[in-house]
Amino acid sequence: MHKRTAILVDDMNSALEVLSADLAQFHPEIEIIGKAKSVVDAAKLLRKQTPDFLFLDIMLGDGTGFDLLEIFPELGSKIIFVTASDAYAIRAFKFAAIDYILKPYSPSELEHAIQKATIQIELKKEQLNVLQQTIQQQHIPPTKISLHSLEKIVVVDIQNIIRCEAHNNYTQFFFENGSKVLVTKTLKYFADLLKENQFIRVHQSHLVNPNFIKEFIKSDGGYLILQNKESVPVSVRKRAAVLEAINNL
């Protein structure tokens, strides 16, 4: 079992004891490496070590949990607010909180928050692996890519991407299994990123994986038929480059 670390911050001894006991009973994979009852004490702990999880109350004796986070704007810990009031929920999520648990919470609520945080830790680890692979094998096109949607980060095999389509400043990815992901970056960004993998910018709004091209139809200005039977327009300006890419397949 892989151990995770946590720091607990609450100005009430009873709350710290309850959370400590719950973690020990239901989540033995989490090691508590520090407890604090104030912003000052918590800041001292965080200057020495960065835990995987930061369980944080909002109202503390010498300030708020937000004051603590403003001291550490680049804190790498996954933040789980554990508080008695829901009045600060919106502000909490502006600080990239993973979850916001109201006291008294249930074991299932605590488990759900920890699961969400753990998934993000694993995804970040996978992203680093992708980056490391790219750096170590600069002469070899990457085989995976991490995609940031509004809700999550997913790591996918590039070979499974059929095409990408522009939606203003967002990009919609279409995959071989029929799934889709809307990503918070422009099509130009991915056109540059996937150039090494031979993706073709066939239109201002369309980027295509050439491995999924079935045929090029010359009528109606020109368009592609893909293996999933979708059609994708080809702009006049891109037509020569598309034909050349197809001939080189």
N, C-alpha and C positions, 0 to 999 in steps of 0.2 A: 504494500500500500504506500503510495507516494505521499509524503508528509507536506502539508501546506502550513503556512504560518499566519498568525493573526495578532493584532493589537486591539484591545477593547478600550473604548473611551466613554465613560459615563460618570456623572458627578454623584451618583447614588451607589453606595456600597451594595445594597440589596440587588440592584439591577445588574451590577457587575458579577455578583455571585450567581444569580439566576442564569445569565448568559454563559458564564464559565461552566456551570453544571450541565447546561443543555449541550454545549459543544463537546464536553467530555463524554456525555452519555450517547448522544446521537451522531457525533462527528469526530470520532477519535483520530481521524486522519489529519485534523487541524491542531497544530501545536500553538498554544497561547504563549507568545514571547514577550508580552508586556501589557500592563493595564495602567490607565491614567484617569484622573478625576477632573482634570482641568486642561485648558488650552496650553498653558505653559508646560505642564508635565507631559502632555501628549507630544508637543513639539520636541521636547528633549529626547523622547523615545524615537521619534521619526527621523531625527538628525543622525541617529546611530544606526538604524536599520529600517529597511522598507519591507513590511510584511506583504504576503499575498492578499490578505483581507484586512480591511480596517472597518471594524464595527463602531459606529459613531453616533452618539446622542447629539441632539441639536443644542439644547439649552444646558450650558455648563456654568460652573460657578464664576469663572472670570471671563466669560464671553460665550461664543457659539461654535458649533462644529464648522460653520462656514468660515469663521475667523481662522480656524486651524488650516482649512484647505487653501485659504488665500496665502498663507505662509508657505505652502508647498504646492504651487500651481502645476508643477510637473510630476506630482506624486504618482508612482506606478502602481500603487495598491488598488485593488477593487474595493470600492466604497459601498458599504451597506449601512444605511441609516436605521437606527433602532431608537424610536422616540415615542412619546406619549401623545403627540399632536400631529394631525395631518395638515396643519396650516402652512407648512413650509415645503410641501412636496414638490411643487413646481420649481422652486429655487434649488432644491436638492438635486433634481435631475439636470439642472443647468451645470452642476458641478460633476456631471457624468457619473452620478450614482448608479450602481447596479440595481439596487432595490431600496424600498422605503417601508420598513416594518413598523407597525403600530403596536405599542405595548398595551395590554399583554398579548403577545403573539402566540401562535400555536406552533408545535414542532414542524408541522407541514409547511407553514409560512417561512420558517427559518430554513428548512431544507430546500425549498424552492429558490430562495435568494442565493444560497450557497451553490446550488446547481448552476444557476445563471452565471455567477461569477466564475465558477470553475470552467465552464464552457469558453468564456472569453479568455481566460488564462491559456487554455489549450490552443485556441485559435491564434492567439498572439505568438505562442511558441511555434505553431505551424508556419505562420507568416515569416518568422525569423529563419526557419529552415529553408523556406522558399528563397529568401533573400540571400542566405548563405550559399545555396546551390548556385544561384545566378552569379555571385561574386567569384566562386571557386571555378566555375565553368564558363568564363566570359566568352569563349570561342564557340560554345554550344548554345543554341537557342533554349530558353527555359521551357520546361515541360508543364509547369503549374503557374497559376496566377491567383492572387488574392483580390477579391472583389468586395468593396465596401458599399453595402446598401444602407438605407435609413435605419434598418432594424438590426443588422448583423454583419459579420464579415465571413465570407465563405471562400474556401480555397478549392479551386477546380483544376481539372486537367485541361490544358489548352486544346488538345486534340478533340475534346468533346464539344467545343464551341462551334456551332454552325455559322452564326452570324451575329453582328451587333448593329443596332439601329439607334440613331440619335433622337433624343427627345429633349429639345432645348439644351440645358446644361447637364442633362442626365443621359445615360446610355443603357439601352435594354439589351441584355444578353439572351440568346436563344441557344438551347443545348440539344444534343442528340436525343436525350430521353424525353424531350418535349417540355421540359421545365424552362422557366424564365427568371431572370434576376434584373432588377432595375438598380443601376449603380450610379453613385453620386460623383461622376466625373464625365468629361466631355468625350465625344467620339474621337476627336483629334488626339486626345491623350492616349487612347487605346490603339489608334492607328499607328502612332509612333512606337508604342510599346510592343505591338504584335507584328511589326514589320519583319523582324528576324524570323518569325514563324510563317512568313510568306502570305499573311492575310492581305487581301486586296481591297483598297478603298474604291469601290465601284461607282460611288455616288456620294454627294455631299452628306447624305444621311445614312449611308450603308457601308458596312465593312464586312467582308465575306471570307470565310475559311475556304480556300480553293479546293480542299479535299472533299467538300460537299457539293461542288458544282456538277450538275448533271448535263446541262446543255446551255448554249447561248442562242437565243432567238433574235434574229436580225430585224424582224418587223417591229412596227410600233415604236421606233426609236431605239430598240435594243433592250433586252432584259435577260436575266438569268433564271433558269429553272434549277432549283436545288433538289437534292436527293429526298428531302421531306416534302417535295411537291410545292413548296413556296416559290413565288416569283419575286425577284428583286430587280428594280430598275437600274439601268446603266446609263450614266450621263454621257452626252456626246463628247465631253472633254476627256472622259476616262475610257472611252471605248477602245482606243488603240492599245492602251496599257493592259486592259482586261483581256483582249484577244491575245496579246503577247504572252501574258501569264498563263492563259489556258493552253496555248500551244506548247508551253514549256513544262506542263504537268506530266 
